[in-house]
Amino acid sequence: MEKTVNEVITKDQLLKDWQAHRRLTRKVIEAFPEKEFFNYSIGGMRPFSEMAMELLGIAEPGLREIVTGISAELNEQMNHENKKQNILEAWDNATQKINAHWEKIDAIDFNKEIMSFGQFPGTVQSALAYFIENEIHHRGQGYVYLRSLGIEPPLFYERD
């Protein structure tokens, strides 16, 4: 007997949702004053620039690893020269690469067991969920930082 598979969300819908989150996170980065983006923290948390670099080190390299099958090293550092614009440019570049990688994901089994960055076991689906959920988590920290600085963050539901 052949098993019928019912999709809850299509591959293209997942990318659309992920990119909406990425656009909102980009707005949060933009909202930070330059100095505070690199230096401000609360309660021992990292500055938001370091969180943004973590997100840059995970999303595109992790998806590239899934698509190519070539293990990537987790790298959360970049030479940004303490310029927010350099991180925004890296963000935009990663967004374009995510879109390009996504076009190659048709043959990927979302339930396939993988080892992200050579150290995190799971499935393709769980890795993608982690990439998105981790971004949402850190974006929430960015919201707290912005509010504590007296800056109104972007509306969390406006992801266009």
C-alpha positions, -999 to +999 in steps of 0.1 A: +000+000+000+014+034-010+016+060+017+000+094+010+020+124+022+001+155+032+021+187+032+014+212+060+036+238+043+052+237+009+089+243+004+082+276-012+060+287+016+087+278+041+112+300+022+088+328+020+082+327+058+119+324+065+127+354+043+100+374+060+117+368+093+150+378+078+135+411+065+122+418+100+155+410+116+172+433+091+149+461+103+159+454+139+196+457+129+189+490+110+170+504+141+202+502+163+224+533+166+259+523+154+277+525+187+250+506+206+248+479+179+284+469+187+286+478+224+253+477+242+242+448+263+220+439+292+225+414+320+256+399+305+240+392+271+261+398+240+258+430+219+233+426+191+261+427+165+275+395+179+240+379+177+237+391+141+271+375+133+259+342+148+228+343+126+250+350+096+273+321+105+244+297+107+217+304+081+234+305+048+263+282+056+239+257+072+216+257+042+246+254+019+258+224+039+223+208+036+222+213-002+258+203-010+263+177+016+297+193+023+303+198+060+308+235+070+326+249+100+305+270+123+320+305+120+303+334+139+329+360+132+334+384+104+355+415+097+328+442+100+352+470+109+327+482+135+303+493+107+267+483+109+265+488+071+291+460+066+268+436+086+238+447+066+256+441+034+266+406+046+230+400+056+218+409+021+244+388+005+234+358+027+198+364+017+206+361-020+227+330-014+198+314+007+175+320-023+200+304-047+206+274-024+168+270-019+163+264-057+185+233-053+165+218-024+138+200-044+155+166-042+162+169-004+144+146+020+134+169+048+134+139+072+169+129+062+193+125+092+222+151+091+249+164+113+249+202+110+283+218+112+297+184+119+284+185+155+246+190+157+226+158+149+190+161+136+171+161+104+170+186+075+137+198+089+149+202+124+180+221+112+159+245+092+135+250+121+165+257+143+179+283+119+146+302+119+138+298+156+173+309+166+168+340+146+135+348+162+150+342+197+179+366+191+156+392+174+135+392+206+167+400+225+172+429+200+137+441+208+145+443+245+177+462+238+160+487+215+132+493+240+157+498+268+174+524+246+141+542+242+138+531+206+105+517+192+114+484+175+097+474+142+063+459+146+069+421+151+040+412+128+051+434+099+074+411+081+073+426+046 
